[in-house]
């Protein structure tokens, strides 16, 4: 293959991954072009790029998913390559094919390889052909609820209903019993269509308590394929990863080599190029192929930490036709790395999305600490995209040191204005099962219970008066006789800086302060069922006059690409329905009224 040199890369993504790619480009002497929606006008990736172009309003009107618009901007900006990052169009074979047709280099696998491995159904068939074990399930898409019910009778429950074009836990629903199939099927198809613009789903037997292990591969266009070891991604909520580490505490060197060889064999079969990840379920010494992510992963950072290989740079180099300079025997792993995803979510409320403005943002530093983020102090977290605020990565000479360093870095990470997953991660790092390396995908629920999450220490949300100013308690740091104290003052708005009798008081941002709640009149109505979050109604499960029991799902609200169920607080009858599907709602808006 001849070299395909390019000089300008359009990054078809946003947030921390866009910045990560741009930094690698700049180190290679490549010019960068950003695209942005109106919700991202002031985003860091827009400011960092050499050039930036507006792509349109945020979803649902328009988004980063507009292939024709992206190609037009690439031509206008003089970009001869496009890097898709992850999410959005990163695993869209039609996008890769459109780039190829336009003469623009797609930084990733060919459209042909992506079609073979990007679709979960086709990937399962390729794995079977490559003699890689797979989870029992379908080898074709399922079209109806009745098909799923027949599979449930054949395979047994629970079943996993999964988006064929999915990834990152999106479009994955579990039906524990036959009576849950219809709702799970509809929800999986709805999420698949919303997130991947393709609602095809398939079905697998749901393995209840495995580890989630993935193998990172790197391949060039000259037939060289290497595996760079594994990542253990077992700690998840809603089937989406929260903590990743490398190496896995569960794998022996022999098992690592076995799984790595299977991953290489499958990648070679489909002519894969670039960086990719093959995901497996691992239980009782056996592994089963789950899917392949034909792109860079969020958690690529831990592999970089233990191998010293810059995966994003090598994506770009492979796209230019370079040979990989190593043999498999030359790949070495050093120490241990852990990544914690710092999401704008409230772990004490079922990891509910937490919108707001970052009134304070200060990253931790020090040896063995890395932070990848797309936000800064003063930025507002938009509802239209993923909840990821930052990725915190620590490296240690062994796992114990990596955990200790993560504890310290989490304590040093200051975020105010939105609730985040930092308190949850601190709970994980102190958990004996995690310390022992015994976490499986059921870690949340078994090792960390709902009661523990609900008991997390989180600050009270200050009320906001009609003028928009806080009337709750304020926290100050004061210095008295050369010693610093933290003082909490209740009352009305106070000045940020005050001085009395030579004692200076400077307002400080409290870590983990959540956004102020506006006083909504509906909260005074005991019969009102209101939305706890800002988002879009994607499902209405009741009609006026319906009798409901406590815990019955009434509405599904999508926020930050996650579906959130709103349930009945008590038994009663739906008196009035105030919203319809696709309606946009604000936190506190009344959705329905419930009478005894």
C-alpha positions as CSV (number, residue, x, y, z in Angstrom):
1,X,0.0,0.0,0.0
2,X,1.4,3.4,-0.9
3,X,1.5,6.2,1.6
4,X,-1.6,8.4,1.8
5,X,-0.3,11.6,3.3
6,X,-2.7,14.2,4.6
7,X,-2.2,17.6,6.2
8,X,-5.5,18.7,7.6
9,X,-7.9,16.6,9.8
10,X,-11.5,17.5,10.5
11,X,-12.5,16.0,13.9
12,X,-16.2,15.0,13.6
13,X,-16.8,15.0,17.3
14,X,-16.9,17.1,20.4
15,X,-15.7,17.3,24.0
16,X,-12.7,15.5,25.5
17,X,-12.2,13.1,22.6
18,X,-12.1,15.9,20.1
19,X,-9.4,17.6,22.1
20,X,-7.5,14.3,22.5
21,X,-7.4,13.9,18.7
22,X,-6.5,17.5,18.1
23,X,-3.5,17.3,20.5
24,X,-2.2,14.2,18.7
25,X,-2.7,15.9,15.3
26,X,-0.7,18.9,16.5
27,X,2.1,16.8,17.7
28,X,2.3,15.2,14.3
29,X,2.3,18.6,12.6
30,X,-1.3,18.3,11.3
31,X,-3.8,21.2,11.0
32,X,-7.1,20.6,12.8
33,X,-10.7,21.6,12.0
34,X,-13.5,21.5,14.6
35,X,-17.2,21.3,14.0
36,X,-19.7,22.5,16.6
37,X,-23.4,22.7,17.2
38,X,-24.9,25.9,18.6
39,X,-24.9,24.3,22.1
40,X,-21.1,24.0,21.7
41,X,-20.2,27.5,20.5
42,X,-17.9,28.2,23.4
43,X,-16.6,24.6,23.9
44,X,-12.9,24.0,24.5
45,X,-12.5,21.9,21.3
46,X,-13.8,24.8,19.2
47,X,-11.3,27.2,20.7
48,X,-8.4,24.7,20.5
49,X,-8.7,23.8,16.8
50,X,-6.9,25.7,14.0
51,X,-10.3,26.3,12.3
52,X,-13.9,25.7,13.4
53,X,-17.3,25.6,11.5
54,X,-20.8,25.7,12.8
55,X,-22.7,22.5,11.9
56,X,-26.2,23.7,13.1
57,X,-28.5,23.7,16.0
58,X,-28.3,20.9,18.6
59,X,-30.7,17.8,18.4
60,X,-33.4,17.1,17.6
61,X,-33.2,19.7,14.8
62,X,-29.7,18.9,13.7
63,X,-26.5,17.4,15.2
64,X,-23.0,16.0,14.6
65,X,-24.7,13.1,12.6
66,X,-25.1,15.1,9.3
67,X,-22.8,13.3,6.8
68,X,-23.4,15.6,3.9
69,X,-22.8,18.7,6.0
70,X,-19.6,17.2,7.4
71,X,-18.2,16.4,4.0
72,X,-19.2,19.9,2.7
73,X,-17.3,21.5,5.6
74,X,-14.3,19.2,5.0
75,X,-14.1,20.4,1.4
76,X,-14.6,24.0,2.4
77,X,-11.9,23.8,5.1
78,X,-9.5,22.0,2.9
79,X,-9.5,18.9,5.2
80,X,-8.1,15.8,3.5
81,X,-8.9,13.4,6.4
82,X,-11.7,13.0,9.0
83,X,-11.3,11.4,12.4
84,X,-14.7,10.4,13.9
85,X,-13.6,9.9,17.5
86,X,-16.2,7.7,19.2
87,X,-20.0,7.8,19.3
88,X,-21.8,9.7,16.7
89,X,-20.6,8.5,13.3
90,X,-17.5,6.6,14.4
91,X,-19.0,3.2,13.6
92,X,-21.2,4.3,10.7
93,X,-20.1,2.4,7.6
94,X,-22.1,4.7,5.4
95,X,-20.0,7.6,6.7
96,X,-16.7,5.8,6.1
97,X,-18.0,4.9,2.6
98,X,-19.0,8.5,1.9
99,X,-15.5,9.7,2.9
100,X,-13.9,7.2,0.6
101,X,-16.2,8.3,-2.3
102,X,-15.3,11.9,-1.6
103,X,-11.6,11.2,-1.7
104,X,-11.3,12.1,2.0
105,X,-9.3,9.7,4.3
106,X,-11.4,8.2,7.0
107,X,-9.2,7.7,10.1
108,X,-10.4,4.2,11.0
109,X,-11.1,0.9,9.3
110,X,-12.4,0.6,5.8
111,X,-16.2,0.7,5.3
112,X,-16.0,-3.0,4.2
113,X,-14.3,-4.1,7.5
114,X,-16.7,-1.9,9.5
115,X,-19.7,-3.5,7.8
116,X,-18.4,-6.9,8.7
117,X,-17.6,-6.0,12.4
118,X,-19.5,-2.8,13.2
119,X,-22.9,-4.5,13.1
120,X,-23.3,-6.8,16.1
121,X,-25.1,-9.5,14.2
122,X,-22.6,-9.7,11.3
123,X,-19.7,-9.5,13.9
124,X,-21.2,-12.6,15.7
125,X,-21.2,-14.5,12.4
126,X,-17.6,-13.5,11.7
127,X,-16.5,-14.6,15.1
128,X,-18.2,-18.0,14.6
129,X,-16.3,-18.3,11.3
130,X,-13.0,-17.4,13.0
131,X,-13.6,-20.1,15.7
132,X,-14.1,-17.4,18.5
133,X,-16.7,-18.5,21.1
134,X,-19.8,-16.3,21.2
135,X,-22.7,-15.8,23.6
136,X,-25.7,-18.0,22.6
137,X,-28.2,-16.0,20.6
138,X,-29.4,-15.0,17.2
139,X,-27.3,-14.7,14.1
140,X,-29.9,-12.4,12.4
141,X,-31.9,-9.4,13.4
142,X,-35.2,-9.9,15.2
143,X,-38.2,-8.0,13.9
144,X,-41.0,-8.6,16.3
145,X,-41.8,-9.1,20.0
146,X,-43.1,-12.6,19.1
147,X,-39.7,-13.6,17.8
148,X,-38.1,-12.5,21.1
149,X,-40.7,-14.5,23.1
150,X,-39.9,-17.6,21.0
151,X,-36.2,-17.1,21.7
152,X,-37.0,-16.7,25.4
153,X,-38.7,-20.1,25.4
154,X,-35.8,-21.6,23.6
155,X,-32.8,-20.0,25.4
156,X,-34.4,-19.2,28.8
157,X,-34.4,-15.8,30.6
158,X,-33.0,-13.3,31.1
159,X,-32.5,-12.2,27.5
160,X,-30.4,-9.2,26.3
161,X,-32.1,-7.2,23.5
162,X,-29.3,-5.2,21.8
163,X,-29.0,-2.6,19.1
164,X,-27.1,-4.2,16.1
165,X,-25.4,-0.8,15.5
166,X,-25.0,-0.1,19.2
167,X,-22.1,0.4,21.6
168,X,-21.4,1.9,25.0
169,X,-24.5,0.2,26.5
170,X,-26.8,2.2,24.3
171,X,-29.8,0.3,22.9
172,X,-29.3,-2.6,25.3
173,X,-32.2,-3.7,27.4
174,X,-32.6,-6.8,29.6
175,X,-35.9,-8.8,29.8
176,X,-35.8,-10.9,33.0
177,X,-39.2,-12.5,32.2
178,X,-41.5,-12.9,29.3
179,X,-43.8,-10.0,30.5
180,X,-40.9,-7.6,30.2
181,X,-40.1,-8.4,26.6
182,X,-42.4,-6.0,24.9
183,X,-41.2,-2.9,26.8
184,X,-37.6,-3.9,26.5
185,X,-37.9,-4.5,22.8
186,X,-39.5,-1.2,22.2
187,X,-37.0,0.7,24.3
188,X,-34.0,-1.0,22.7
189,X,-35.3,-0.1,19.2
190,X,-36.1,3.5,20.3
191,X,-32.7,4.0,21.8
192,X,-31.0,2.4,18.7
193,X,-32.9,4.7,16.4
194,X,-32.2,7.8,18.5
195,X,-28.5,7.2,19.0
196,X,-27.4,5.3,15.9
197,X,-30.1,6.2,13.4
198,X,-30.7,2.5,12.9
199,X,-33.2,0.5,14.9
200,X,-32.2,-3.1,14.1
201,X,-31.8,-5.3,17.2
202,X,-30.8,-8.8,18.0
203,X,-31.1,-11.1,21.0
204,X,-28.6,-12.9,23.2
205,X,-28.8,-15.0,26.3
206,X,-28.0,-12.6,29.1
207,X,-25.1,-13.9,31.2
208,X,-25.9,-12.6,34.6
209,X,-22.6,-12.3,36.5
210,X,-19.5,-12.2,34.2
211,X,-16.6,-9.9,34.0
212,X,-16.5,-7.6,31.1
213,X,-13.1,-7.9,29.5
214,X,-12.0,-6.2,26.3
215,X,-8.9,-6.7,24.1
216,X,-7.3,-3.6,22.4
217,X,-6.0,-4.3,18.9
218,X,-3.9,-2.2,16.5
219,X,-3.5,-3.1,12.9
220,X,-1.8,-1.5,9.9
221,X,-2.7,-1.8,6.2
222,X,0.1,-4.2,5.6
223,X,-1.3,-7.2,7.4
224,X,0.2,-6.6,10.8
225,X,-2.2,-7.0,13.7
226,X,-1.2,-6.7,17.3
227,X,-3.1,-7.0,20.6
228,X,-2.1,-4.5,23.3
229,X,-3.6,-6.5,26.2
230,X,-6.9,-6.3,28.0
231,X,-9.0,-3.9,30.0
232,X,-11.4,-4.9,32.8
233,X,-14.6,-2.8,32.4
234,X,-16.9,-4.8,34.8
235,X,-18.1,-1.8,36.9
236,X,-21.1,-0.5,35.0
237,X,-24.4,1.1,35.5
238,X,-27.2,0.7,32.9
239,X,-24.7,-1.4,31.0
240,X,-22.4,1.6,30.6
241,X,-18.9,1.6,32.0
242,X,-17.8,3.7,35.0
243,X,-14.4,2.2,36.0
244,X,-11.9,0.6,33.7
245,X,-8.5,-0.9,34.5
246,X,-5.6,-2.6,32.9
247,X,-4.5,-5.3,33.3
248,X,-7.5,-7.2,34.6
249,X,-6.9,-8.7,38.1
250,X,-8.7,-11.9,36.9
251,X,-6.6,-12.9,33.9
252,X,-3.4,-15.0,33.9
253,X,-0.7,-14.4,31.3
254,X,-1.8,-17.6,29.6
255,X,-5.5,-16.4,29.4
256,X,-4.4,-13.0,28.2
257,X,-2.4,-14.6,25.4
258,X,-5.4,-16.9,24.5
259,X,-7.9,-14.0,24.3
260,X,-5.4,-11.8,22.5
261,X,-4.8,-14.4,19.9
262,X,-8.6,-14.8,19.4
263,X,-8.9,-11.0,18.9
264,X,-6.0,-10.9,16.4
265,X,-7.4,-13.9,14.5
266,X,-10.8,-12.2,14.1
267,X,-9.4,-8.8,13.1
268,X,-7.1,-10.5,10.5
269,X,-10.1,-12.4,9.1
270,X,-12.0,-9.1,8.2
271,X,-8.9,-7.1,7.0
272,X,-9.2,-4.7,9.9
273,X,-6.9,-1.6,10.1
274,X,-6.4,1.0,12.8
275,X,-7.4,0.8,16.5
276,X,-10.3,-1.4,17.6
277,X,-11.6,-3.2,20.6
278,X,-13.1,-6.7,20.9
279,X,-15.3,-7.1,23.9
280,X,-15.8,-10.4,25.8
281,X,-17.7,-11.8,28.7
282,X,-15.5,-13.8,31.0
283,X,-16.9,-16.2,33.6
284,X,-15.5,-19.4,35.2
285,X,-12.4,-19.3,33.1
286,X,-14.3,-19.1,29.8
287,X,-14.7,-16.2,27.5
288,X,-17.4,-15.3,24.9
289,X,-17.2,-12.7,22.2
290,X,-19.7,-10.0,22.7
291,X,-19.0,-7.3,20.0
292,X,-16.3,-5.2,18.4
293,X,-16.0,-1.5,18.6
294,X,-14.5,-0.4,15.3
295,X,-13.1,2.8,16.7
296,X,-11.1,4.3,19.6
297,X,-12.6,3.6,23.0
298,X,-13.3,6.0,25.8
299,X,-11.0,3.9,28.0
300,X,-8.1,3.7,25.6
301,X,-6.2,5.8,28.1
302,X,-5.4,2.9,30.5
303,X,-3.9,0.9,27.7
304,X,-1.8,3.9,26.7
305,X,-0.6,4.1,30.4
306,X,0.5,0.5,30.7
307,X,2.0,0.1,27.1
308,X,3.4,3.6,26.5
309,X,1.8,3.5,23.0
310,X,-0.1,6.6,21.8
311,X,-3.2,4.9,20.2
312,X,-4.6,8.1,18.7
313,X,-1.3,9.0,17.0
314,X,-1.1,5.5,15.6
315,X,-4.6,5.7,14.3
316,X,-3.4,8.7,12.3
317,X,-0.1,7.1,11.3
318,X,-1.8,3.9,10.1
319,X,-4.3,6.0,8.1
320,X,-1.2,7.5,6.3
321,X,0.0,4.1,5.4
322,X,2.8,3.5,8.1
323,X,3.9,0.1,9.2
324,X,3.5,-0.8,12.9
325,X,7.1,-0.9,14.2
326,X,6.6,-3.8,16.7
327,X,6.1,-7.5,16.8
328,X,3.7,-9.1,19.3
329,X,6.7,-10.2,21.4
330,X,7.8,-6.6,21.7
331,X,4.6,-5.4,23.3
332,X,5.2,-5.1,27.0
333,X,3.0,-4.0,29.9
334,X,4.2,-1.9,32.8
335,X,2.4,-1.3,36.1
336,X,-1.3,-0.8,36.5
337,X,-3.8,1.9,35.3
338,X,-7.3,2.8,36.4
339,X,-9.8,5.2,34.7
340,X,-12.8,6.7,36.5
341,X,-15.4,8.3,34.3
342,X,-16.5,11.6,35.9
343,X,-20.1,12.0,34.7
344,X,-22.6,14.7,35.4
345,X,-24.9,12.3,37.2
346,X,-26.4,12.0,40.7
347,X,-25.3,8.6,42.0
348,X,-27.6,8.9,45.0
349,X,-30.6,9.2,42.6
350,X,-30.0,6.2,40.4
351,X,-27.3,8.0,38.4
352,X,-29.8,10.5,37.1
353,X,-28.4,13.0,34.6
354,X,-27.4,16.3,36.4
355,X,-27.5,19.3,34.2
356,X,-26.1,22.7,35.3
357,X,-23.2,25.1,35.1
358,X,-19.7,24.3,36.4
359,X,-19.3,27.1,38.9
360,X,-15.9,25.6,39.9
361,X,-13.6,23.2,38.1
362,X,-10.1,22.3,39.2
363,X,-8.4,19.1,38.0
364,X,-6.0,17.1,40.2
365,X,-2.3,16.9,39.3
366,X,0.8,15.0,40.2
367,X,2.9,12.0,39.2
368,X,0.9,9.2,37.5
369,X,-2.3,11.4,37.1
370,X,-4.0,12.2,33.8
371,X,-7.2,14.1,33.1
372,X,-8.9,14.2,29.7
373,X,-11.8,16.7,29.8
374,X,-13.7,18.9,27.4
375,X,-15.0,21.4,30.0
376,X,-13.8,24.3,32.0
377,X,-15.1,26.4,34.8
378,X,-18.2,28.4,33.7
379,X,-19.3,25.9,31.1
380,X,-22.8,24.6,31.1
381,X,-23.4,20.9,30.6
382,X,-25.9,20.5,27.7
383,X,-28.7,18.0,27.8
384,X,-28.2,16.9,24.2
385,X,-25.0,14.8,24.6
386,X,-23.3,12.3,26.8
387,X,-22.9,13.1,30.5
388,X,-19.1,12.6,30.5
389,X,-17.4,15.6,32.1
390,X,-13.9,14.2,32.4
391,X,-11.9,11.0,32.5
392,X,-9.5,10.6,35.5
393,X,-6.7,8.2,35.0
394,X,-4.1,7.1,37.5
395,X,-1.0,4.8,37.0
396,X,0.9,3.0,39.6
397,X,3.7,0.5,39.7
398,X,1.2,-2.0,40.9
399,X,-2.6,-2.1,41.4
400,X,-2.5,-1.0,45.1
401,X,-0.5,2.1,44.1
402,X,-2.9,2.9,41.3
403,X,-5.9,2.7,43.7
404,X,-4.2,4.8,46.3
405,X,-3.3,7.4,43.7
406,X,-6.9,7.4,42.4
407,X,-8.2,8.0,46.0
408,X,-5.9,11.0,46.3
409,X,-6.8,12.3,42.8
410,X,-10.6,12.0,43.4
411,X,-10.2,13.9,46.7
412,X,-8.3,16.6,44.8
413,X,-10.8,17.0,42.0
414,X,-13.0,20.0,42.6
415,X,-16.2,20.3,40.6
416,X,-19.1,22.5,41.7
417,X,-22.4,23.5,40.1
418,X,-23.4,20.0,39.1
419,X,-23.4,16.7,40.9
420,X,-21.0,14.1,39.5
421,X,-20.0,10.5,40.0
422,X,-16.9,11.5,42.1
423,X,-18.6,10.3,45.5
424,X,-19.4,7.0,43.8
425,X,-15.9,6.5,42.6
426,X,-14.6,7.2,46.1
427,X,-17.0,4.5,47.4
428,X,-15.6,2.1,44.8
429,X,-11.9,2.7,45.7
430,X,-12.7,2.0,49.4
431,X,-14.7,-1.2,48.6
432,X,-13.1,-4.4,49.8
433,X,-14.3,-6.4,46.8
434,X,-12.8,-3.9,44.4
435,X,-9.6,-3.9,46.4
436,X,-9.5,-7.7,46.1
437,X,-10.0,-7.5,42.3
438,X,-13.3,-9.4,42.6
439,X,-15.7,-7.0,40.7
440,X,-18.1,-8.4,38.1
441,X,-20.8,-6.6,36.2
442,X,-23.1,-7.0,39.2
443,X,-20.8,-5.0,41.4
444,X,-23.3,-2.2,41.6
445,X,-26.3,-3.7,43.3
446,X,-24.3,-6.4,45.2
447,X,-21.1,-4.9,46.4
448,X,-22.4,-1.3,46.3
449,X,-26.1,-1.3,47.2
450,X,-28.8,1.2,46.5
451,X,-28.8,2.0,50.2
452,X,-25.1,2.9,50.1
453,X,-25.6,5.1,47.1
454,X,-28.6,6.8,48.7
455,X,-26.5,7.5,51.8
456,X,-23.7,9.2,49.9
457,X,-22.9,12.6,51.4
458,X,-24.0,15.2,48.9
459,X,-24.6,18.9,49.6
460,X,-28.1,20.3,50.0
461,X,-29.3,22.2,47.0
462,X,-29.7,25.9,47.8
463,X,-33.1,27.4,47.0
464,X,-33.3,30.2,44.5
465,X,-35.5,33.2,45.0
466,X,-37.6,35.1,42.4
467,X,-34.6,37.3,41.6
468,X,-32.5,34.3,40.8
469,X,-30.1,34.6,43.8
470,X,-29.4,32.0,46.4
471,X,-31.2,32.2,49.8
472,X,-29.5,29.1,51.2
473,X,-26.4,28.6,53.2
474,X,-23.1,29.8,51.8
475,X,-19.6,28.5,52.6
476,X,-16.6,30.7,53.2
477,X,-13.0,30.1,54.1
478,X,-11.8,32.5,56.8
479,X,-8.4,33.1,58.3
480,X,-8.2,33.9,62.0
481,X,-4.9,34.5,63.7
482,X,-3.0,32.9,60.9
483,X,-5.2,29.7,60.8
484,X,-7.7,28.9,58.1
485,X,-11.2,27.7,58.9
486,X,-14.3,26.8,56.7
487,X,-17.4,28.6,57.9
488,X,-21.0,27.9,56.8
489,X,-23.3,30.9,56.9
490,X,-27.1,30.7,56.5
491,X,-29.1,33.6,55.2
492,X,-29.5,35.8,52.1
493,X,-27.1,36.6,49.4
494,X,-23.7,37.8,50.7
495,X,-20.8,39.4,49.0
496,X,-18.2,37.1,47.5
497,X,-15.4,38.9,49.4
498,X,-15.8,40.6,52.8
499,X,-13.4,42.0,55.3
500,X,-14.3,42.8,58.9
501,X,-11.9,43.8,61.7
502,X,-9.0,42.6,59.6
503,X,-10.5,39.1,59.0
504,X,-10.8,38.3,55.3
505,X,-13.6,36.0,54.1
506,X,-13.3,34.6,50.6
507,X,-16.1,32.6,49.1
508,X,-15.0,29.2,48.1
509,X,-16.7,26.7,45.7
510,X,-17.8,23.7,47.6
511,X,-16.8,20.4,45.9
512,X,-19.8,18.7,44.4
513,X,-22.3,21.6,44.9
514,X,-25.3,20.8,42.8
515,X,-27.2,23.3,40.6
516,X,-29.6,25.6,42.4
517,X,-33.2,24.5,42.1
518,X,-35.8,27.0,41.1
519,X,-38.9,27.0,43.2
520,X,-41.6,25.4,41.0
521,X,-45.3,25.8,42.0
522,X,-46.1,22.2,40.9
523,X,-44.0,20.9,43.8
524,X,-46.7,22.2,46.2
525,X,-49.4,20.0,44.6
526,X,-49.3,16.5,46.3
527,X,-51.2,15.1,43.3
528,X,-48.6,16.3,40.7
529,X,-46.2,13.9,39.0
530,X,-43.4,16.1,37.8
531,X,-40.2,15.5,35.8
532,X,-37.1,15.4,38.0
533,X,-34.9,16.3,35.0
534,X,-34.8,18.4,31.9
535,X,-35.2,16.2,28.8
536,X,-37.5,14.8,26.1
537,X,-40.5,12.6,26.7
538,X,-39.9,9.4,24.6
539,X,-42.6,7.2,26.0
540,X,-46.0,7.8,27.7
541,X,-47.1,4.5,29.3
542,X,-50.5,5.7,30.8
543,X,-53.7,7.4,29.8
544,X,-56.2,9.4,31.8
545,X,-58.3,7.1,34.0
546,X,-55.7,4.4,34.2
547,X,-55.3,2.7,37.6
548,X,-51.6,2.5,38.6
549,X,-49.7,0.8,41.4
550,X,-46.7,2.2,43.3
551,X,-43.5,1.9,41.1
552,X,-45.4,1.6,37.8
553,X,-43.6,3.2,34.9
554,X,-45.6,6.2,33.7
555,X,-43.1,8.1,31.5
556,X,-39.7,7.7,30.0
557,X,-37.6,10.8,29.7
558,X,-34.4,10.9,27.6
559,X,-31.6,13.2,28.9
560,X,-27.9,13.0,28.0
561,X,-28.7,10.0,25.7
562,X,-30.0,8.0,28.6
563,X,-33.6,6.9,29.2
564,X,-34.9,7.6,32.7
565,X,-38.1,6.1,34.0
566,X,-40.6,8.2,36.0
567,X,-42.7,6.0,38.2
568,X,-45.9,6.3,40.2
569,X,-45.1,7.4,43.8
570,X,-48.3,5.7,45.1
571,X,-51.4,3.9,44.0
572,X,-54.1,5.9,42.3
573,X,-55.8,7.0,39.1
574,X,-54.3,9.2,36.4
575,X,-56.5,12.2,36.5
576,X,-54.9,14.5,33.9
577,X,-52.1,13.9,31.3
578,X,-50.2,17.1,30.4
579,X,-47.5,15.9,28.0
580,X,-47.2,13.9,24.8
581,X,-44.3,11.9,23.3
582,X,-41.4,14.0,21.9
583,X,-42.4,16.9,24.2
584,X,-39.5,18.8,25.8
585,X,-39.8,19.2,29.5
586,X,-37.9,21.1,32.2
587,X,-37.1,19.8,35.7
588,X,-40.2,20.4,37.8
589,X,-42.7,20.4,34.9
590,X,-46.0,18.6,35.7
591,X,-46.4,15.5,33.5
592,X,-49.6,14.2,35.0
593,X,-51.8,14.4,38.1
594,X,-52.6,11.4,40.3
595,X,-55.7,11.2,42.5
596,X,-56.3,8.6,45.2
